[in-house]
Amino acid sequence: MKPFPWAAAMGFGFGVLRLAPDVFWRMTPRELAQAVHAIRGPATTPLARGELDDLLARFPDAPRKGESDD
């Protein structure tokens, strides 16, 4: 199990929502999650490796001007 991301939660609560500490610490995790969802939108799942490989094959990076392709 991953530990709770306290630094990110506090940064969002204090920095983005500008909550007073007593208000932040009275929030439930579900309330905080809803606030994050309201600001950032729904969470997205990262690409699976196969999906990334497919995109890389379909849209390869072109070398920058002056860089070799080795």
TORKOLFI-90983 format. One record per residue: x, y, z of N, C-alpha, C in turn. Coordinates in steps of 0.05 Angstrom, whole numbers, padded with zeros to 5 digits, always signed. Atoms other than C-alpha are relative to their C-alpha. Layout:
BEGIN
XYZXYZXYZ;...
***
This chain:
BEGIN
+00017-00023+00000+00000+00000+00000+00018+00025+00000;-00015-00025+00001+00026+00069-00018-00007+00018+00024;+00006-00018-00022+00032+00119+00039-00016+00024-00011;+00016-00023+00008-00016+00178+00037+00018+00023-00008;-00018-00022+00010+00014+00236-00003-00005+00026+00015;+00005-00024-00017+00013+00287+00054+00011+00025-00012;-00012-00025+00011+00059+00337+00020-00017+00011-00023;+00017-00009+00022+00015+00339-00043-00027+00010+00010;+00026-00008-00011-00049+00342-00002+00002+00027+00014;-00003-00026-00014-00024+00399+00042+00006+00022-00020;-00006-00020+00020+00005+00436-00018-00025+00008-00015;+00025-00006+00014-00062+00431-00054-00019+00016+00019;+00019-00012-00019-00103+00449+00008+00008+00029+00007;-00009-00027-00008-00061+00508+00030+00007+00018-00024;-00009-00017+00022-00032+00532-00036-00021+00005-00022;+00020-00004+00021-00088+00520-00086-00027+00009+00011;+00026-00007-00011-00151+00521-00044+00002+00023+00020;-00005-00021-00019-00120+00571+00005-00016-00003+00026;+00015+00006-00025-00152+00537+00065+00016+00007+00024;-00013-00004-00026-00137+00557+00136+00007-00028+00011;-00008+00026-00010-00100+00501+00173-00023-00015+00015;+00021+00014-00015-00159+00486+00219-00022-00011-00019;+00020+00010+00020-00206+00479+00159+00011-00024-00014;-00013+00023+00014-00157+00434+00122+00000-00025+00017;-00002+00024-00017-00147+00387+00181-00026-00011+00008;+00027+00011-00006-00222+00380+00193-00012-00014-00025;+00011+00013+00024-00233+00357+00121+00005-00031+00001;-00004+00029+00003-00243+00283+00108+00016-00005-00026;-00013+00006+00025-00201+00250+00054-00019+00001-00024;+00019+00000+00022-00264+00243+00012-00007+00029-00008;+00005-00028+00006-00278+00318+00018+00023+00012-00016;-00023-00010+00014-00207+00334-00003+00001-00011-00028;+00000+00012+00026-00212+00286-00061-00020+00014-00019;+00020-00014+00016-00275+00320-00085+00009+00028-00008;-00010-00026+00007-00242+00388-00081+00021-00002-00022;-00020+00004+00021-00183+00362-00122-00014-00005-00026;+00015+00007+00024-00232+00332-00172-00013+00025-00012;+00013-00024+00010-00269+00399-00177+00019+00018-00014;-00020-00018+00012-00205+00437-00193+00014-00013-00024;-00017+00013+00021-00165+00387-00234-00015-00018-00019;+00015+00018+00017-00220+00344-00264+00006-00029+00008;-00003+00028-00008-00223+00269-00263+00028-00010-00004;-00027+00012+00002-00160+00228-00253+00000-00017-00026;-00003+00016+00023-00134+00195-00315+00020-00023+00006;-00019+00022-00004-00099+00128-00319+00023+00003-00019;-00023-00002+00019-00029+00127-00348-00003-00021-00022;-00001+00019+00022-00017+00092-00414+00013-00026+00009;-00013+00025-00003-00001+00019-00412+00024+00000-00019;-00025+00001+00016+00068+00001-00441-00006-00005-00029;+00007+00007+00028+00036-00029-00503-00012+00024-00015;+00012-00024+00012-00004+00035-00516+00022+00020-00006;-00022-00018+00005+00059+00077-00509+00017-00009-00023;-00015+00011+00022+00098+00031-00555-00014+00005-00027;+00016-00004+00025+00042+00036-00607+00002+00030-00008;-00002-00029+00007+00043+00113-00604+00028+00007-00009;-00027-00005+00009+00119+00114-00609+00006-00010-00028;-00003+00012+00027+00116+00069-00670-00015+00017-00021;+00016-00015+00019+00062+00111-00703+00010+00029-00003;-00009-00028+00000+00092+00179-00685+00028+00002+00011;-00028-00001-00010+00168+00172-00679+00010+00028+00002;-00013-00026-00003+00208+00231-00654+00019+00004-00023;-00019-00007+00021+00245+00265-00710+00024+00014+00014;-00023-00013-00012+00316+00287-00694-00003+00031-00004;+00000-00029+00002+00322+00361-00680+00020+00010-00021;-00018-00011+00020+00356+00405-00731+00029+00000+00011;-00028+00001-00008+00431+00393-00726+00007-00024+00017;-00006+00024-00016+00425+00328-00685+00000-00024-00019;-00001+00024+00016+00444+00261-00714-00021-00020+00010;+00020+00020-00007+00396+00202-00713+00012-00026+00009;-00012+00025-00008+00445+00151-00684-00008-00005+00028;
***
